């Protein structure tokens, strides 16, 4: 059975000794292991019935490079993650989780560029439309180059 973060937090807060913390990790191993960014993207592609080739085409990234990112042979930058999220039409929540799994900063609404990207994700804008929107606001565009 899967536990949400609040349940795990509550359970961990009740631990009174190192042995209880160890028991917590032993008891909840399946709830604590989360995928890396590439694995999470693959999961989302399946859930949304998306073909990898279609998403890669929508990213505008060089095809081989994009496949290397998804295979874990290249490391995602934050912008590349945002490009994949935009191309796959992910929700803001899915994008935040993707960024977390990659160890990147989540989108922060107080940051003008991040706020514009949140808007673009909510509106399901394409990469080109997102970049046009960012450019119109004099904000850095999502970088597609390798």
C-alpha positions as CSV (number, residue, x, y, z in Angstrom):
1,X,0.0,0.0,0.0
2,X,1.3,3.4,-1.0
3,X,1.6,6.1,1.7
4,X,1.5,9.8,0.9
5,X,4.2,12.2,2.1
6,X,2.1,13.5,5.0
7,X,1.6,9.9,6.3
8,X,5.3,9.2,6.0
9,X,6.2,12.5,7.7
10,X,3.8,11.8,10.6
11,X,5.2,8.3,11.1
12,X,8.8,9.5,11.0
13,X,8.0,12.2,13.5
14,X,6.9,9.5,16.0
15,X,10.2,7.8,16.0
16,X,12.0,8.1,19.4
17,X,15.2,6.3,18.7
18,X,17.6,5.4,15.9
19,X,16.2,1.9,15.9
20,X,12.7,3.2,15.3
21,X,14.0,5.3,12.4
22,X,15.7,2.3,10.9
23,X,12.5,0.3,11.4
24,X,10.6,3.1,9.6
25,X,12.9,2.9,6.6
26,X,12.7,-0.9,6.5
27,X,8.9,-0.8,6.8
28,X,8.5,1.8,4.1
29,X,11.2,0.9,1.6
30,X,8.6,0.7,-1.3
31,X,7.2,4.1,-0.4
32,X,10.6,5.9,-0.3
33,X,12.2,4.8,-3.5
34,X,11.3,7.2,-6.3
35,X,12.5,7.2,-9.9
36,X,15.0,9.4,-11.6
37,X,13.8,12.0,-14.1
38,X,14.1,9.7,-17.1
39,X,12.1,6.9,-15.4
40,X,9.5,9.4,-14.3
41,X,9.1,10.7,-17.8
42,X,8.7,7.2,-19.2
43,X,6.0,6.6,-16.6
44,X,4.2,9.8,-17.6
45,X,4.5,8.9,-21.3
46,X,2.8,5.6,-20.6
47,X,0.1,7.2,-18.4
48,X,-0.7,9.9,-21.0
49,X,-0.5,7.4,-23.9
50,X,2.3,9.4,-25.5
51,X,4.8,8.0,-28.0
52,X,8.4,8.9,-27.1
53,X,9.2,9.8,-30.7
54,X,6.2,12.3,-30.8
55,X,7.4,14.0,-27.6
56,X,11.0,14.1,-28.8
57,X,9.8,15.7,-32.1
58,X,7.7,18.3,-30.1
59,X,10.8,19.2,-28.0
60,X,12.7,20.5,-31.0
61,X,15.8,18.9,-29.6
62,X,18.2,16.9,-31.7
63,X,16.7,13.4,-31.8
64,X,19.8,11.4,-30.8
65,X,20.6,13.8,-27.9
66,X,17.0,13.6,-26.7
67,X,17.0,9.8,-26.7
68,X,20.3,9.9,-24.8
69,X,18.6,12.1,-22.1
70,X,15.7,9.7,-21.8
71,X,18.1,6.7,-21.6
72,X,20.0,8.3,-18.8
73,X,23.2,8.6,-20.9
74,X,23.1,12.4,-20.7
75,X,22.2,14.5,-17.8
76,X,19.1,16.7,-18.0
77,X,19.5,20.4,-17.4
78,X,16.5,22.2,-15.8
79,X,15.6,23.8,-19.1
80,X,15.7,20.4,-20.9
81,X,13.3,19.0,-18.2
82,X,11.0,22.0,-18.8
83,X,11.2,21.5,-22.6
84,X,10.1,17.8,-22.1
85,X,7.4,18.8,-19.7
86,X,6.1,21.4,-22.2
87,X,6.3,19.0,-25.1
88,X,4.5,16.3,-23.2
89,X,1.9,18.8,-22.0
90,X,2.5,17.8,-18.4
91,X,0.6,19.5,-15.6
92,X,2.4,21.9,-13.3
93,X,2.2,19.3,-10.5
94,X,3.8,16.6,-12.8
95,X,6.5,19.1,-13.8
96,X,7.3,20.0,-10.2
97,X,7.6,16.3,-9.4
98,X,9.9,15.8,-12.5
99,X,12.1,18.7,-11.3
100,X,12.3,17.2,-7.8
101,X,13.3,13.8,-9.1
102,X,16.0,15.4,-11.2
103,X,17.3,17.3,-8.2
104,X,16.5,20.6,-9.8
105,X,14.7,23.6,-8.3
106,X,10.9,23.5,-8.6
107,X,9.1,26.3,-10.5
108,X,8.9,29.2,-8.2
109,X,6.0,31.6,-8.8
110,X,7.9,34.6,-7.4
111,X,10.4,34.3,-10.1
112,X,9.2,36.0,-13.3
113,X,10.5,33.4,-15.7
114,X,9.2,30.5,-13.6
115,X,5.8,32.2,-13.3
116,X,5.6,32.6,-17.1
117,X,6.5,28.9,-17.5
118,X,3.8,28.0,-15.0
119,X,1.3,29.9,-17.1
120,X,2.6,28.3,-20.3
121,X,2.3,24.8,-18.8
122,X,-1.3,25.6,-17.6
123,X,-2.2,26.8,-21.1
124,X,-0.5,23.8,-22.7
125,X,1.6,26.1,-25.0
126,X,4.0,24.5,-27.4
127,X,7.8,25.0,-26.9
128,X,7.8,27.7,-29.7
129,X,4.8,29.5,-28.2
130,X,6.3,29.3,-24.7
131,X,9.6,30.8,-26.0
132,X,7.7,33.5,-27.9
133,X,5.7,34.3,-24.7
134,X,9.0,34.4,-22.7
135,X,10.6,36.6,-25.3
136,X,7.7,39.0,-25.3
137,X,8.2,39.4,-21.5
138,X,12.0,40.0,-22.1
139,X,12.7,36.8,-20.2
140,X,15.2,34.1,-21.2
141,X,13.8,31.5,-23.5
142,X,13.9,27.7,-22.9
143,X,17.3,26.7,-24.4
144,X,17.0,24.0,-27.0
145,X,20.7,23.7,-27.9
146,X,22.8,20.8,-26.6
